[in-house]
Amino acid sequence: MSFTPVVTCRYPEAEWRDAESFPALLPMFCFPSEFMFKLSDEQPPTTYHSFVLTHDSGGRSYAMCVTVYERLPRRMQQQFDAICQRWTRNHM
């Protein structure tokens, strides 16, 4: 089961005419190793990290990634459980 990271908020919202264009691959820097499900009785704390992308021209884009953990919807939990059970049957 995989999810594609997306940009949910950016500043400036529109491109600046004289600035570098918005980096298309920015979302992959938020989850460079994808992400993991965590089984927990308590919600893990929100985490964040920042980074700087340097363009070919030497311009820089400053970014921050905020990760908020939330409970999977019931339907997704059931799908995830089915995938895990199928994997266990085929590999154990």
PDB file of N, CA, C and O in Angstrom:
ATOM      1  N   MET A   1       0.861  -1.159   0.000  1.00  0.00           N
ATOM      2  CA  MET A   1       0.000   0.000   0.000  1.00  0.00           C
ATOM      3  C   MET A   1       0.910   1.225   0.000  1.00  0.00           C
ATOM      4  O   MET A   1       1.773   1.358   0.868  1.00  0.00           O
ATOM      5  N   SER A   2       0.724   2.104  -0.953  1.00  0.00           N
ATOM      6  CA  SER A   2       1.581   3.285  -1.012  1.00  0.00           C
ATOM      7  C   SER A   2       0.738   4.537  -1.196  1.00  0.00           C
ATOM      8  O   SER A   2      -0.383   4.498  -1.704  1.00  0.00           O
ATOM      9  N   PHE A   3       1.308   5.623  -0.773  1.00  0.00           N
ATOM     10  CA  PHE A   3       0.652   6.915  -0.882  1.00  0.00           C
ATOM     11  C   PHE A   3       1.643   7.900  -1.474  1.00  0.00           C
ATOM     12  O   PHE A   3       2.832   7.857  -1.159  1.00  0.00           O
ATOM     13  N   THR A   4       1.166   8.775  -2.318  1.00  0.00           N
ATOM     14  CA  THR A   4       2.017   9.773  -2.945  1.00  0.00           C
ATOM     15  C   THR A   4       1.976  11.048  -2.115  1.00  0.00           C
ATOM     16  O   THR A   4       0.897  11.582  -1.863  1.00  0.00           O
ATOM     17  N   PRO A   5       3.148  11.549  -1.681  1.00  0.00           N
ATOM     18  CA  PRO A   5       3.136  12.804  -0.927  1.00  0.00           C
ATOM     19  C   PRO A   5       2.703  13.962  -1.827  1.00  0.00           C
ATOM     20  O   PRO A   5       3.009  13.981  -3.019  1.00  0.00           O
ATOM     21  N   VAL A   6       2.002  14.910  -1.254  1.00  0.00           N
ATOM     22  CA  VAL A   6       1.546  16.079  -2.002  1.00  0.00           C
ATOM     23  C   VAL A   6       1.833  17.345  -1.201  1.00  0.00           C
ATOM     24  O   VAL A   6       1.943  17.306   0.024  1.00  0.00           O
ATOM     25  N   VAL A   7       1.951  18.445  -1.894  1.00  0.00           N
ATOM     26  CA  VAL A   7       2.114  19.747  -1.257  1.00  0.00           C
ATOM     27  C   VAL A   7       0.719  20.266  -0.940  1.00  0.00           C
ATOM     28  O   VAL A   7      -0.107  20.419  -1.841  1.00  0.00           O
ATOM     29  N   THR A   8       0.449  20.538   0.338  1.00  0.00           N
ATOM     30  CA  THR A   8      -0.872  21.020   0.732  1.00  0.00           C
ATOM     31  C   THR A   8      -0.899  22.525   0.977  1.00  0.00           C
ATOM     32  O   THR A   8      -1.969  23.129   1.048  1.00  0.00           O
ATOM     33  N   CYS A   9       0.283  23.126   1.106  1.00  0.00           N
ATOM     34  CA  CYS A   9       0.360  24.556   1.358  1.00  0.00           C
ATOM     35  C   CYS A   9       1.711  25.050   0.858  1.00  0.00           C
ATOM     36  O   CYS A   9       2.725  24.378   1.047  1.00  0.00           O
ATOM     37  N   ARG A  10       1.734  26.204   0.231  1.00  0.00           N
ATOM     38  CA  ARG A  10       3.005  26.764  -0.235  1.00  0.00           C
ATOM     39  C   ARG A  10       2.955  28.280  -0.192  1.00  0.00           C
ATOM     40  O   ARG A  10       1.887  28.891  -0.237  1.00  0.00           O
ATOM     41  N   TYR A  11       4.136  28.865  -0.105  1.00  0.00           N
ATOM     42  CA  TYR A  11       4.253  30.315  -0.169  1.00  0.00           C
ATOM     43  C   TYR A  11       5.444  30.645  -1.045  1.00  0.00           C
ATOM     44  O   TYR A  11       6.517  30.089  -0.813  1.00  0.00           O
ATOM     45  N   PRO A  12       5.329  31.495  -2.014  1.00  0.00           N
ATOM     46  CA  PRO A  12       4.085  32.162  -2.410  1.00  0.00           C
ATOM     47  C   PRO A  12       3.161  31.180  -3.129  1.00  0.00           C
ATOM     48  O   PRO A  12       3.618  30.188  -3.698  1.00  0.00           O
ATOM     49  N   GLU A  13       1.873  31.462  -3.098  1.00  0.00           N
ATOM     50  CA  GLU A  13       0.906  30.574  -3.737  1.00  0.00           C
ATOM     51  C   GLU A  13       1.041  30.586  -5.252  1.00  0.00           C
ATOM     52  O   GLU A  13       0.765  29.578  -5.903  1.00  0.00           O
ATOM     53  N   ALA A  14       1.458  31.700  -5.819  1.00  0.00           N
ATOM     54  CA  ALA A  14       1.640  31.811  -7.273  1.00  0.00           C
ATOM     55  C   ALA A  14       3.129  31.937  -7.583  1.00  0.00           C
ATOM     56  O   ALA A  14       3.921  32.337  -6.730  1.00  0.00           O
ATOM     57  N   GLU A  15       3.496  31.594  -8.805  1.00  0.00           N
ATOM     58  CA  GLU A  15       4.903  31.708  -9.222  1.00  0.00           C
ATOM     59  C   GLU A  15       5.307  33.181  -9.289  1.00  0.00           C
ATOM     60  O   GLU A  15       4.511  34.031  -9.688  1.00  0.00           O
ATOM     61  N   TRP A  16       6.528  33.474  -8.902  1.00  0.00           N
ATOM     62  CA  TRP A  16       7.076  34.799  -9.115  1.00  0.00           C
ATOM     63  C   TRP A  16       7.653  34.836 -10.514  1.00  0.00           C
ATOM     64  O   TRP A  16       8.281  33.869 -10.945  1.00  0.00           O
ATOM     65  N   ARG A  17       7.458  35.917 -11.224  1.00  0.00           N
ATOM     66  CA  ARG A  17       7.931  35.987 -12.609  1.00  0.00           C
ATOM     67  C   ARG A  17       9.445  35.862 -12.716  1.00  0.00           C
ATOM     68  O   ARG A  17       9.949  35.198 -13.622  1.00  0.00           O
ATOM     69  N   ASP A  18      10.173  36.491 -11.803  1.00  0.00           N
ATOM     70  CA  ASP A  18      11.629  36.504 -11.922  1.00  0.00           C
ATOM     71  C   ASP A  18      12.317  35.454 -11.043  1.00  0.00           C
ATOM     72  O   ASP A  18      13.546  35.418 -10.970  1.00  0.00           O
ATOM     73  N   ALA A  19      11.556  34.628 -10.398  1.00  0.00           N
ATOM     74  CA  ALA A  19      12.142  33.631  -9.493  1.00  0.00           C
ATOM     75  C   ALA A  19      12.173  32.250 -10.146  1.00  0.00           C
ATOM     76  O   ALA A  19      11.601  32.033 -11.215  1.00  0.00           O
ATOM     77  N   GLU A  20      12.846  31.339  -9.482  1.00  0.00           N
ATOM     78  CA  GLU A  20      12.872  29.952  -9.935  1.00  0.00           C
ATOM     79  C   GLU A  20      11.454  29.389  -9.874  1.00  0.00           C
ATOM     80  O   GLU A  20      10.654  29.803  -9.034  1.00  0.00           O
ATOM     81  N   SER A  21      11.148  28.456 -10.753  1.00  0.00           N
ATOM     82  CA  SER A  21       9.826  27.839 -10.704  1.00  0.00           C
ATOM     83  C   SER A  21       9.747  26.913  -9.491  1.00  0.00           C
ATOM     84  O   SER A  21      10.765  26.479  -8.953  1.00  0.00           O
ATOM     85  N   PHE A  22       8.539  26.626  -9.083  1.00  0.00           N
ATOM     86  CA  PHE A  22       8.313  25.769  -7.922  1.00  0.00           C
ATOM     87  C   PHE A  22       8.839  24.369  -8.225  1.00  0.00           C
ATOM     88  O   PHE A  22       8.488  23.802  -9.260  1.00  0.00           O
ATOM     89  N   PRO A  23       9.668  23.794  -7.356  1.00  0.00           N
ATOM     90  CA  PRO A  23      10.280  22.482  -7.633  1.00  0.00           C
ATOM     91  C   PRO A  23       9.236  21.364  -7.715  1.00  0.00           C
ATOM     92  O   PRO A  23       8.523  21.102  -6.746  1.00  0.00           O
ATOM     93  N   ALA A  24       9.152  20.720  -8.858  1.00  0.00           N
ATOM     94  CA  ALA A  24       8.151  19.672  -9.071  1.00  0.00           C
ATOM     95  C   ALA A  24       8.381  18.455  -8.181  1.00  0.00           C
ATOM     96  O   ALA A  24       7.423  17.783  -7.798  1.00  0.00           O
ATOM     97  N   LEU A  25       9.628  18.163  -7.848  1.00  0.00           N
ATOM     98  CA  LEU A  25       9.933  16.975  -7.052  1.00  0.00           C
ATOM     99  C   LEU A  25       9.984  17.254  -5.552  1.00  0.00           C
ATOM    100  O   LEU A  25      10.441  16.411  -4.780  1.00  0.00           O
ATOM    101  N   LEU A  26       9.530  18.402  -5.144  1.00  0.00           N
ATOM    102  CA  LEU A  26       9.579  18.764  -3.733  1.00  0.00           C
ATOM    103  C   LEU A  26       8.936  17.723  -2.813  1.00  0.00           C
ATOM    104  O   LEU A  26       9.526  17.413  -1.778  1.00  0.00           O
ATOM    105  N   PRO A  27       7.765  17.167  -3.129  1.00  0.00           N
ATOM    106  CA  PRO A  27       7.150  16.204  -2.202  1.00  0.00           C
ATOM    107  C   PRO A  27       8.039  15.011  -1.853  1.00  0.00           C
ATOM    108  O   PRO A  27       7.944  14.486  -0.744  1.00  0.00           O
ATOM    109  N   MET A  28       8.898  14.571  -2.770  1.00  0.00           N
ATOM    110  CA  MET A  28       9.724  13.403  -2.461  1.00  0.00           C
ATOM    111  C   MET A  28      10.746  13.712  -1.370  1.00  0.00           C
ATOM    112  O   MET A  28      11.231  12.789  -0.715  1.00  0.00           O
ATOM    113  N   PHE A  29      11.085  14.975  -1.158  1.00  0.00           N
ATOM    114  CA  PHE A  29      12.005  15.324  -0.084  1.00  0.00           C
ATOM    115  C   PHE A  29      11.331  15.231   1.285  1.00  0.00           C
ATOM    116  O   PHE A  29      12.008  15.124   2.307  1.00  0.00           O
ATOM    117  N   CYS A  30      10.015  15.272   1.302  1.00  0.00           N
ATOM    118  CA  CYS A  30       9.303  15.138   2.578  1.00  0.00           C
ATOM    119  C   CYS A  30       9.334  13.700   3.078  1.00  0.00           C
ATOM    120  O   CYS A  30       9.454  13.458   4.279  1.00  0.00           O
ATOM    121  N   PHE A  31       9.226  12.748   2.159  1.00  0.00           N
ATOM    122  CA  PHE A  31       9.256  11.325   2.506  1.00  0.00           C
ATOM    123  C   PHE A  31      10.242  10.612   1.594  1.00  0.00           C
ATOM    124  O   PHE A  31       9.819   9.831   0.742  1.00  0.00           O
ATOM    125  N   PRO A  32      11.546  10.853   1.742  1.00  0.00           N
ATOM    126  CA  PRO A  32      12.522  10.240   0.833  1.00  0.00           C
ATOM    127  C   PRO A  32      12.558   8.718   0.921  1.00  0.00           C
ATOM    128  O   PRO A  32      12.923   8.052  -0.048  1.00  0.00           O
ATOM    129  N   SER A  33      12.188   8.169   2.057  1.00  0.00           N
ATOM    130  CA  SER A  33      12.170   6.711   2.226  1.00  0.00           C
ATOM    131  C   SER A  33      10.742   6.218   2.370  1.00  0.00           C
ATOM    132  O   SER A  33      10.481   5.248   3.081  1.00  0.00           O
ATOM    133  N   GLU A  34       9.829   6.881   1.702  1.00  0.00           N
ATOM    134  CA  GLU A  34       8.399   6.630   1.839  1.00  0.00           C
ATOM    135  C   GLU A  34       8.008   6.873   3.288  1.00  0.00           C
ATOM    136  O   GLU A  34       8.638   7.686   3.966  1.00  0.00           O
ATOM    137  N   PHE A  35       7.010   6.207   3.763  1.00  0.00           N
ATOM    138  CA  PHE A  35       6.623   6.378   5.159  1.00  0.00           C
ATOM    139  C   PHE A  35       6.216   5.030   5.711  1.00  0.00           C
ATOM    140  O   PHE A  35       6.014   4.071   4.966  1.00  0.00           O
ATOM    141  N   MET A  36       6.099   4.968   7.013  1.00  0.00           N
ATOM    142  CA  MET A  36       5.771   3.707   7.657  1.00  0.00           C
ATOM    143  C   MET A  36       4.505   3.850   8.486  1.00  0.00           C
ATOM    144  O   MET A  36       4.212   4.906   9.047  1.00  0.00           O
ATOM    145  N   PHE A  37       3.763   2.744   8.543  1.00  0.00           N
ATOM    146  CA  PHE A  37       2.638   2.680   9.461  1.00  0.00           C
ATOM    147  C   PHE A  37       3.197   2.434  10.855  1.00  0.00           C
ATOM    148  O   PHE A  37       4.190   1.724  11.011  1.00  0.00           O
ATOM    149  N   LYS A  38       2.572   3.010  11.856  1.00  0.00           N
ATOM    150  CA  LYS A  38       2.986   2.791  13.237  1.00  0.00           C
ATOM    151  C   LYS A  38       1.788   2.286  14.019  1.00  0.00           C
ATOM    152  O   LYS A  38       0.709   2.877  13.984  1.00  0.00           O
ATOM    153  N   LEU A  39       1.995   1.181  14.724  1.00  0.00           N
ATOM    154  CA  LEU A  39       0.957   0.651  15.594  1.00  0.00           C
ATOM    155  C   LEU A  39       1.192   1.234  16.976  1.00  0.00           C
ATOM    156  O   LEU A  39       2.241   1.013  17.580  1.00  0.00           O
ATOM    157  N   SER A  40       0.229   1.968  17.469  1.00  0.00           N
ATOM    158  CA  SER A  40       0.423   2.644  18.742  1.00  0.00           C
ATOM    159  C   SER A  40      -0.920   2.879  19.407  1.00  0.00           C
ATOM    160  O   SER A  40      -1.922   3.148  18.746  1.00  0.00           O
ATOM    161  N   ASP A  41      -0.921   2.773  20.732  1.00  0.00           N
ATOM    162  CA  ASP A  41      -2.134   3.097  21.484  1.00  0.00           C
ATOM    163  C   ASP A  41      -2.318   4.607  21.588  1.00  0.00           C
ATOM    164  O   ASP A  41      -3.426   5.100  21.800  1.00  0.00           O
ATOM    165  N   GLU A  42      -1.215   5.328  21.436  1.00  0.00           N
ATOM    166  CA  GLU A  42      -1.263   6.781  21.516  1.00  0.00           C
ATOM    167  C   GLU A  42      -0.810   7.385  20.192  1.00  0.00           C
ATOM    168  O   GLU A  42       0.013   6.807  19.483  1.00  0.00           O
ATOM    169  N   GLN A  43      -1.348   8.531  19.875  1.00  0.00           N
ATOM    170  CA  GLN A  43      -0.963   9.209  18.641  1.00  0.00           C
ATOM    171  C   GLN A  43       0.458   9.749  18.783  1.00  0.00           C
ATOM    172  O   GLN A  43       0.743  10.491  19.722  1.00  0.00           O
ATOM    173  N   PRO A  44       1.363   9.381  17.851  1.00  0.00           N
ATOM    174  CA  PRO A  44       2.729   9.921  17.917  1.00  0.00           C
ATOM    175  C   PRO A  44       2.701  11.444  17.747  1.00  0.00           C
ATOM    176  O   PRO A  44       1.781  11.984  17.133  1.00  0.00           O
ATOM    177  N   PRO A  45       3.698  12.125  18.286  1.00  0.00           N
ATOM    178  CA  PRO A  45       3.720  13.586  18.152  1.00  0.00           C
ATOM    179  C   PRO A  45       3.972  14.012  16.703  1.00  0.00           C
ATOM    180  O   PRO A  45       4.589  13.286  15.924  1.00  0.00           O
ATOM    181  N   THR A  46       3.491  15.180  16.370  1.00  0.00           N
ATOM    182  CA  THR A  46       3.758  15.772  15.065  1.00  0.00           C
ATOM    183  C   THR A  46       5.262  16.026  14.955  1.00  0.00           C
ATOM    184  O   THR A  46       5.893  16.463  15.918  1.00  0.00           O
ATOM    185  N   THR A  47       5.828  15.755  13.787  1.00  0.00           N
ATOM    186  CA  THR A  47       7.252  15.996  13.568  1.00  0.00           C
ATOM    187  C   THR A  47       7.423  16.960  12.401  1.00  0.00           C
ATOM    188  O   THR A  47       6.504  17.160  11.608  1.00  0.00           O
ATOM    189  N   TYR A  48       8.597  17.550  12.306  1.00  0.00           N
ATOM    190  CA  TYR A  48       8.878  18.429  11.177  1.00  0.00           C
ATOM    191  C   TYR A  48      10.368  18.418  10.888  1.00  0.00           C
ATOM    192  O   TYR A  48      11.189  18.144  11.764  1.00  0.00           O
ATOM    193  N   HIS A  49      10.696  18.720   9.646  1.00  0.00           N
ATOM    194  CA  HIS A  49      12.093  18.935   9.266  1.00  0.00           C
ATOM    195  C   HIS A  49      12.120  19.953   8.136  1.00  0.00           C
ATOM    196  O   HIS A  49      11.159  20.095   7.380  1.00  0.00           O
ATOM    197  N   SER A  50      13.228  20.648   8.041  1.00  0.00           N
ATOM    198  CA  SER A  50      13.362  21.649   6.982  1.00  0.00           C
ATOM    199  C   SER A  50      14.542  21.285   6.100  1.00  0.00           C
ATOM    200  O   SER A  50      15.424  20.524   6.500  1.00  0.00           O
ATOM    201  N   PHE A  51      14.545  21.834   4.902  1.00  0.00           N
ATOM    202  CA  PHE A  51      15.631  21.572   3.961  1.00  0.00           C
ATOM    203  C   PHE A  51      15.692  22.696   2.941  1.00  0.00           C
ATOM    204  O   PHE A  51      14.753  23.478   2.798  1.00  0.00           O
ATOM    205  N   VAL A  52      16.812  22.761   2.238  1.00  0.00           N
ATOM    206  CA  VAL A  52      17.030  23.780   1.213  1.00  0.00           C
ATOM    207  C   VAL A  52      17.352  23.068  -0.092  1.00  0.00           C
ATOM    208  O   VAL A  52      18.217  22.192  -0.126  1.00  0.00           O
ATOM    209  N   LEU A  53      16.664  23.437  -1.162  1.00  0.00           N
ATOM    210  CA  LEU A  53      16.955  22.908  -2.497  1.00  0.00           C
ATOM    211  C   LEU A  53      17.703  23.988  -3.266  1.00  0.00           C
ATOM    212  O   LEU A  53      17.254  25.132  -3.330  1.00  0.00           O
ATOM    213  N   THR A  54      18.839  23.631  -3.849  1.00  0.00           N
ATOM    214  CA  THR A  54      19.609  24.585  -4.648  1.00  0.00           C
ATOM    215  C   THR A  54      19.383  24.289  -6.124  1.00  0.00           C
ATOM    216  O   THR A  54      19.610  23.171  -6.585  1.00  0.00           O
ATOM    217  N   HIS A  55      18.936  25.296  -6.858  1.00  0.00           N
ATOM    218  CA  HIS A  55      18.644  25.155  -8.283  1.00  0.00           C
ATOM    219  C   HIS A  55      19.932  25.228  -9.105  1.00  0.00           C
ATOM    220  O   HIS A  55      20.970  25.656  -8.600  1.00  0.00           O
ATOM    221  N   ASP A  56      19.863  24.814 -10.360  1.00  0.00           N
ATOM    222  CA  ASP A  56      21.018  24.879 -11.262  1.00  0.00           C
ATOM    223  C   ASP A  56      21.598  26.289 -11.338  1.00  0.00           C
ATOM    224  O   ASP A  56      22.811  26.463 -11.463  1.00  0.00           O
ATOM    225  N   SER A  57      20.736  27.281 -11.262  1.00  0.00           N
ATOM    226  CA  SER A  57      21.173  28.674 -11.376  1.00  0.00           C
ATOM    227  C   SER A  57      21.783  29.210 -10.080  1.00  0.00           C
ATOM    228  O   SER A  57      22.301  30.327 -10.050  1.00  0.00           O
ATOM    229  N   GLY A  58      21.720  28.418  -9.019  1.00  0.00           N
ATOM    230  CA  GLY A  58      22.232  28.861  -7.726  1.00  0.00           C
ATOM    231  C   GLY A  58      21.148  29.389  -6.804  1.00  0.00           C
ATOM    232  O   GLY A  58      21.392  29.615  -5.619  1.00  0.00           O
ATOM    233  N   GLY A  59      19.949  29.586  -7.345  1.00  0.00           N
ATOM    234  CA  GLY A  59      18.837  30.031  -6.507  1.00  0.00           C
ATOM    235  C   GLY A  59      18.457  28.941  -5.514  1.00  0.00           C
ATOM    236  O   GLY A  59      18.751  27.765  -5.728  1.00  0.00           O
ATOM    237  N   ARG A  60      17.807  29.336  -4.438  1.00  0.00           N
ATOM    238  CA  ARG A  60      17.453  28.376  -3.398  1.00  0.00           C
ATOM    239  C   ARG A  60      15.963  28.410  -3.102  1.00  0.00           C
ATOM    240  O   ARG A  60      15.316  29.455  -3.167  1.00  0.00           O
ATOM    241  N   SER A  61      15.441  27.241  -2.778  1.00  0.00           N
ATOM    242  CA  SER A  61      14.075  27.115  -2.277  1.00  0.00           C
ATOM    243  C   SER A  61      14.169  26.547  -0.872  1.00  0.00           C
ATOM    244  O   SER A  61      14.807  25.517  -0.653  1.00  0.00           O
ATOM    245  N   TYR A  62      13.536  27.216   0.075  1.00  0.00           N
ATOM    246  CA  TYR A  62      13.530  26.774   1.467  1.00  0.00           C
ATOM    247  C   TYR A  62      12.205  26.073   1.728  1.00  0.00           C
ATOM    248  O   TYR A  62      11.146  26.564   1.335  1.00  0.00           O
ATOM    249  N   ALA A  63      12.265  24.935   2.385  1.00  0.00           N
ATOM    250  CA  ALA A  63      11.045  24.157   2.584  1.00  0.00           C
ATOM    251  C   ALA A  63      11.001  23.569   3.987  1.00  0.00           C
ATOM    252  O   ALA A  63      12.026  23.395   4.646  1.00  0.00           O
ATOM    253  N   MET A  64       9.786  23.269   4.422  1.00  0.00           N
ATOM    254  CA  MET A  64       9.589  22.594   5.694  1.00  0.00           C
ATOM    255  C   MET A  64       8.523  21.528   5.499  1.00  0.00           C
ATOM    256  O   MET A  64       7.506  21.766   4.847  1.00  0.00           O
ATOM    257  N   CYS A  65       8.758  20.368   6.059  1.00  0.00           N
ATOM    258  CA  CYS A  65       7.806  19.261   5.980  1.00  0.00           C
ATOM    259  C   CYS A  65       7.250  19.014   7.380  1.00  0.00           C
ATOM    260  O   CYS A  65       8.010  18.821   8.329  1.00  0.00           O
ATOM    261  N   VAL A  66       5.939  19.021   7.503  1.00  0.00           N
ATOM    262  CA  VAL A  66       5.274  18.732   8.770  1.00  0.00           C
ATOM    263  C   VAL A  66       4.551  17.400   8.611  1.00  0.00           C
ATOM    264  O   VAL A  66       3.756  17.227   7.688  1.00  0.00           O
ATOM    265  N   THR A  67       4.829  16.460   9.513  1.00  0.00           N
ATOM    266  CA  THR A  67       4.195  15.142   9.463  1.00  0.00           C
ATOM    267  C   THR A  67       3.254  15.006  10.651  1.00  0.00           C
ATOM    268  O   THR A  67       3.670  15.080  11.807  1.00  0.00           O
ATOM    269  N   VAL A  68       1.982  14.808  10.343  1.00  0.00           N
ATOM    270  CA  VAL A  68       0.963  14.626  11.368  1.00  0.00           C
ATOM    271  C   VAL A  68       0.463  13.196  11.262  1.00  0.00           C
ATOM    272  O   VAL A  68       0.026  12.764  10.195  1.00  0.00           O
ATOM    273  N   TYR A  69       0.525  12.470  12.352  1.00  0.00           N
ATOM    274  CA  TYR A  69       0.042  11.089  12.360  1.00  0.00           C
ATOM    275  C   TYR A  69      -1.443  11.089  12.679  1.00  0.00           C
ATOM    276  O   TYR A  69      -1.899  11.800  13.575  1.00  0.00           O
ATOM    277  N   GLU A  70      -2.184  10.289  11.940  1.00  0.00           N
ATOM    278  CA  GLU A  70      -3.616  10.189  12.199  1.00  0.00           C
ATOM    279  C   GLU A  70      -4.054   8.741  12.055  1.00  0.00           C
ATOM    280  O   GLU A  70      -3.412   7.941  11.373  1.00  0.00           O
ATOM    281  N   ARG A  71      -5.146   8.428  12.703  1.00  0.00           N
ATOM    282  CA  ARG A  71      -5.671   7.070  12.672  1.00  0.00           C
ATOM    283  C   ARG A  71      -6.178   6.753  11.264  1.00  0.00           C
ATOM    284  O   ARG A  71      -6.809   7.581  10.607  1.00  0.00           O
ATOM    285  N   LEU A  72      -5.879   5.519  10.821  1.00  0.00           N
ATOM    286  CA  LEU A  72      -6.386   5.087   9.517  1.00  0.00           C
ATOM    287  C   LEU A  72      -7.899   4.956   9.576  1.00  0.00           C
ATOM    288  O   LEU A  72      -8.431   4.479  10.578  1.00  0.00           O
ATOM    289  N   PRO A  73      -8.598   5.364   8.539  1.00  0.00           N
ATOM    290  CA  PRO A  73     -10.038   5.110   8.495  1.00  0.00           C
ATOM    291  C   PRO A  73     -10.289   3.598   8.540  1.00  0.00           C
ATOM    292  O   PRO A  73      -9.459   2.815   8.079  1.00  0.00           O
ATOM    293  N   ARG A  74     -11.409   3.202   9.085  1.00  0.00           N
ATOM    294  CA  ARG A  74     -11.738   1.777   9.275  1.00  0.00           C
ATOM    295  C   ARG A  74     -11.572   0.981   7.984  1.00  0.00           C
ATOM    296  O   ARG A  74     -11.020  -0.119   8.005  1.00  0.00           O
ATOM    297  N   ARG A  75     -12.036   1.515   6.877  1.00  0.00           N
ATOM    298  CA  ARG A  75     -11.942   0.790   5.598  1.00  0.00           C
ATOM    299  C   ARG A  75     -10.475   0.527   5.226  1.00  0.00           C
ATOM    300  O   ARG A  75     -10.134  -0.566   4.773  1.00  0.00           O
ATOM    301  N   MET A  76      -9.620   1.520   5.418  1.00  0.00           N
ATOM    302  CA  MET A  76      -8.195   1.335   5.117  1.00  0.00           C
ATOM    303  C   MET A  76      -7.558   0.334   6.071  1.00  0.00           C
ATOM    304  O   MET A  76      -6.688  -0.439   5.669  1.00  0.00           O
ATOM    305  N   GLN A  77      -7.987   0.340   7.343  1.00  0.00           N
ATOM    306  CA  GLN A  77      -7.471  -0.640   8.297  1.00  0.00           C
ATOM    307  C   GLN A  77      -7.778  -2.053   7.810  1.00  0.00           C
ATOM    308  O   GLN A  77      -6.925  -2.939   7.862  1.00  0.00           O
ATOM    309  N   GLN A  78      -8.992  -2.248   7.341  1.00  0.00           N
ATOM    310  CA  GLN A  78      -9.391  -3.570   6.856  1.00  0.00           C
ATOM    311  C   GLN A  78      -8.578  -3.965   5.624  1.00  0.00           C
ATOM    312  O   GLN A  78      -8.149  -5.114   5.514  1.00  0.00           O
ATOM    313  N   GLN A  79      -8.363  -3.038   4.703  1.00  0.00           N
ATOM    314  CA  GLN A  79      -7.556  -3.328   3.514  1.00  0.00           C
ATOM    315  C   GLN A  79      -6.120  -3.657   3.906  1.00  0.00           C
ATOM    316  O   GLN A  79      -5.525  -4.590   3.367  1.00  0.00           O
ATOM    317  N   PHE A  80      -5.569  -2.901   4.831  1.00  0.00           N
ATOM    318  CA  PHE A  80      -4.201  -3.127   5.278  1.00  0.00           C
ATOM    319  C   PHE A  80      -4.081  -4.482   5.970  1.00  0.00           C
ATOM    320  O   PHE A  80      -3.121  -5.216   5.737  1.00  0.00           O
ATOM    321  N   ASP A  81      -5.049  -4.815   6.817  1.00  0.00           N
ATOM    322  CA  ASP A  81      -5.049  -6.124   7.482  1.00  0.00           C
ATOM    323  C   ASP A  81      -5.089  -7.251   6.459  1.00  0.00           C
ATOM    324  O   ASP A  81      -4.375  -8.243   6.605  1.00  0.00           O
ATOM    325  N   ALA A  82      -5.915  -7.111   5.423  1.00  0.00           N
ATOM    326  CA  ALA A  82      -6.019  -8.146   4.385  1.00  0.00           C
ATOM    327  C   ALA A  82      -4.693  -8.303   3.645  1.00  0.00           C
ATOM    328  O   ALA A  82      -4.280  -9.426   3.357  1.00  0.00           O
ATOM    329  N   ILE A  83      -4.029  -7.208   3.338  1.00  0.00           N
ATOM    330  CA  ILE A  83      -2.725  -7.264   2.657  1.00  0.00           C
ATOM    331  C   ILE A  83      -1.703  -7.972   3.541  1.00  0.00           C
ATOM    332  O   ILE A  83      -0.939  -8.808   3.059  1.00  0.00           O
ATOM    333  N   CYS A  84      -1.685  -7.644   4.824  1.00  0.00           N
ATOM    334  CA  CYS A  84      -0.736  -8.281   5.754  1.00  0.00           C
ATOM    335  C   CYS A  84      -1.016  -9.773   5.889  1.00  0.00           C
ATOM    336  O   CYS A  84      -0.084 -10.577   5.913  1.00  0.00           O
ATOM    337  N   GLN A  85      -2.277 -10.148   5.976  1.00  0.00           N
ATOM    338  CA  GLN A  85      -2.628 -11.569   6.088  1.00  0.00           C
ATOM    339  C   GLN A  85      -2.231 -12.323   4.828  1.00  0.00           C
ATOM    340  O   GLN A  85      -1.719 -13.440   4.907  1.00  0.00           O
ATOM    341  N   ARG A  86      -2.461 -11.724   3.673  1.00  0.00           N
ATOM    342  CA  ARG A  86      -2.083 -12.357   2.408  1.00  0.00           C
ATOM    343  C   ARG A  86      -0.565 -12.540   2.335  1.00  0.00           C
ATOM    344  O   ARG A  86      -0.082 -13.595   1.924  1.00  0.00           O
ATOM    345  N   TRP A  87       0.177 -11.518   2.731  1.00  0.00           N
ATOM    346  CA  TRP A  87       1.638 -11.609   2.717  1.00  0.00           C
ATOM    347  C   TRP A  87       2.106 -12.714   3.661  1.00  0.00           C
ATOM    348  O   TRP A  87       2.990 -13.498   3.315  1.00  0.00           O
ATOM    349  N   THR A  88       1.513 -12.775   4.850  1.00  0.00           N
ATOM    350  CA  THR A  88       1.892 -13.791   5.831  1.00  0.00           C
ATOM    351  C   THR A  88       1.634 -15.191   5.290  1.00  0.00           C
ATOM    352  O   THR A  88       2.480 -16.074   5.435  1.00  0.00           O
ATOM    353  N   ARG A  89       0.486 -15.403   4.673  1.00  0.00           N
ATOM    354  CA  ARG A  89       0.169 -16.724   4.088  1.00  0.00           C
ATOM    355  C   ARG A  89       1.178 -17.106   3.013  1.00  0.00           C
ATOM    356  O   ARG A  89       1.582 -18.266   2.935  1.00  0.00           O
ATOM    357  N   ASN A  90       1.589 -16.157   2.189  1.00  0.00           N
ATOM    358  CA  ASN A  90       2.483 -16.442   1.062  1.00  0.00           C
ATOM    359  C   ASN A  90       3.956 -16.532   1.438  1.00  0.00           C
ATOM    360  O   ASN A  90       4.745 -17.113   0.692  1.00  0.00           O
ATOM    361  N   HIS A  91       4.339 -15.972   2.573  1.00  0.00           N
ATOM    362  CA  HIS A  91       5.759 -15.898   2.903  1.00  0.00           C
ATOM    363  C   HIS A  91       6.157 -16.575   4.208  1.00  0.00           C
ATOM    364  O   HIS A  91       7.345 -16.632   4.526  1.00  0.00           O
ATOM    365  N   MET A  92       5.219 -17.079   4.956  1.00  0.00           N
ATOM    366  CA  MET A  92       5.566 -17.702   6.244  1.00  0.00           C
ATOM    367  C   MET A  92       5.372 -19.202   6.193  1.00  0.00           C
ATOM    368  O   MET A  92       5.614 -19.890   7.185  1.00  0.00           O
TER     369      MET A  92
END
